[in-house]
């Protein structure tokens, strides 16, 4: 059942009673800034996910980094020097995770989201 008429009457009553609150619509410049903020948040989230996937993959294969903090130059060098994986598809996954993580870290460091 359509309720357009009832809704219109209710809105008219609320308007007369001054119970409606005004809304604010951002202009084009403000909307562009909101887009930038949304995009930056998505990039930050992508960095976080990338940083979680590589260690998880390595732990599933019994490889644990125990020489300090993650994502330092030393850790990245350790990751790059890891042995080859037994199966080709595992090696492909590993290389893709390294590439994704390095790209994400580069974006994070340069601020180029």
C-alpha positions as CSV (number, residue, x, y, z in Angstrom):
1,X,0.0,0.0,0.0
2,X,1.4,3.4,-1.0
3,X,1.8,5.8,1.9
4,X,3.0,8.9,0.0
5,X,-0.1,10.9,1.0
6,X,0.2,9.9,4.7
7,X,3.9,10.7,4.6
8,X,3.3,14.1,3.0
9,X,0.7,15.0,5.6
10,X,3.0,13.9,8.5
11,X,5.9,16.0,7.1
12,X,3.6,19.0,6.7
13,X,2.5,18.7,10.3
14,X,6.1,18.4,11.5
15,X,7.1,21.4,9.4
16,X,4.3,23.5,10.8
17,X,5.3,22.5,14.4
18,X,8.9,23.4,13.5
19,X,10.0,19.9,14.6
20,X,12.0,19.2,11.4
21,X,15.8,19.7,11.7
22,X,17.6,21.2,8.7
23,X,20.1,19.1,6.9
24,X,23.5,20.2,5.5
25,X,24.6,19.2,2.0
26,X,28.4,19.4,1.3
27,X,29.5,21.5,-1.7
28,X,31.7,20.0,-4.4
29,X,35.0,21.0,-2.7
30,X,33.9,19.5,0.6
31,X,32.7,16.3,-1.1
32,X,36.1,16.1,-2.9
33,X,37.9,16.2,0.5
34,X,35.6,13.5,1.8
35,X,36.5,11.4,-1.2
36,X,40.2,11.9,-0.4
37,X,39.7,10.9,3.3
38,X,37.7,7.8,2.2
39,X,40.4,6.8,-0.2
40,X,43.2,7.3,2.3
41,X,41.3,5.1,4.8
42,X,41.0,2.4,2.2
43,X,44.7,2.5,1.5
44,X,45.6,2.4,5.2
45,X,43.3,-0.7,5.6
46,X,45.0,-2.3,2.5
47,X,48.4,-1.8,4.2
48,X,47.1,-3.4,7.4
49,X,45.7,-6.4,5.5
50,X,48.9,-6.8,3.5
51,X,51.0,-6.7,6.6
52,X,48.9,-9.4,8.2
53,X,48.8,-11.8,5.2
54,X,52.5,-12.4,4.7
55,X,53.3,-13.4,8.3
56,X,50.2,-15.6,8.4
57,X,51.2,-17.4,5.2
58,X,54.8,-17.9,6.6
59,X,53.5,-19.2,9.9
60,X,51.4,-21.8,8.1
61,X,54.6,-23.1,6.6
62,X,56.5,-23.2,9.8
63,X,58.6,-20.0,9.2
64,X,58.7,-17.5,12.0
65,X,60.7,-14.3,12.2
66,X,62.3,-14.1,15.7
67,X,65.0,-11.4,15.2
68,X,63.2,-8.3,16.2
69,X,60.3,-6.2,15.0
70,X,58.4,-6.8,11.9
71,X,58.6,-4.6,8.8
72,X,62.0,-3.3,9.5
73,X,64.7,-3.4,6.9
74,X,66.1,-6.5,8.6
75,X,62.7,-8.2,8.5
76,X,62.2,-7.4,4.9
77,X,65.6,-8.7,4.0
78,X,64.8,-11.9,5.9
79,X,61.6,-12.3,4.0
80,X,63.3,-11.7,0.7
81,X,66.0,-14.4,1.4
82,X,63.6,-17.1,2.4
83,X,63.9,-20.5,0.7
84,X,61.9,-21.6,-2.2
85,X,58.6,-23.3,-1.5
86,X,58.0,-26.9,-2.4
87,X,55.1,-26.2,-4.8
88,X,55.0,-23.7,-7.6
89,X,51.7,-22.2,-6.5
90,X,53.0,-21.6,-3.0
91,X,56.0,-19.8,-4.4
92,X,53.7,-17.7,-6.5
93,X,51.6,-16.8,-3.5
94,X,54.7,-15.9,-1.5
95,X,56.0,-13.7,-4.2
96,X,52.6,-12.0,-4.7
97,X,52.4,-11.4,-0.9
98,X,55.9,-9.9,-0.9
99,X,55.0,-7.6,-3.8
100,X,51.7,-6.5,-2.4
101,X,53.3,-5.8,1.0
102,X,56.2,-3.9,-0.5
103,X,53.8,-1.8,-2.6
104,X,51.6,-1.1,0.4
105,X,54.6,-0.1,2.6
106,X,55.9,2.2,-0.2
107,X,52.5,3.9,-0.3
108,X,52.5,4.2,3.4
109,X,56.0,5.7,3.6
110,X,55.5,8.2,0.8
111,X,51.9,9.0,1.6
112,X,50.9,8.5,-2.0
113,X,47.5,6.9,-1.6
